[in-house]
Amino acid sequence: MKKLLLAGLLGTSLFAVSCSSVNKAATSQNQRSEFLKLKGDWEIVSIDYDKQYKIKPFDEGADAQCFVGSHWRLIPNNYTGAYTLNGGGSCPSVSQPIKFEIKDGSSFMFKKIAAGTKAKQNTVGYSLNIINQTTDQFSLEQNVPFDGSTVRVVYNFERSGMK
């Protein structure tokens, strides 16, 4: 009887572990599917933040409004991309290669890649939260520490090209 009980407990444990592995694999596959939805060309259509602050995103030295209308190309299969600021007025013209990744299905992390350097040589980057993602739009939320508090900046993207 004890052997039968032990075999039953062992079988139940193995079943629970195998189901857990299946669930983890399904979760991982779902996150990969969401990640691949970011493939393509995107445009920042608006940036939401408290306008009393001067926001200069991603160390470009440009006002946040210079990023409205910027073009972003994301290529998930090799984790590369680029963004381009159009320039004009007081806005610089910038074309910046990036290396990016998605962590836990909701954190978009990227780093700028300077000409002639490899991604692993650059240890500085940016971490933003993915919010409101659909097939044709998503937003990235950045919480910037400032003077003992946090300024919330939301970059709103719309698809502008290939899927």
Secondary structure, DSSP 8 states (H G I E B T S, - for coil): -HHHHHHHHHHHHHHHHHHHHHHHHHHHHHHHHHHHTT-EEEEEEEEE--TTS---GGG-SS-GGGGTT-EEEEETTTTEEEEEEEEETTEEEEEEEEEEEEETTTEEEEEE--TT--GGG----EEEEEES--SSEEEEEEEEEETTEEEEEEEEEEE-S--
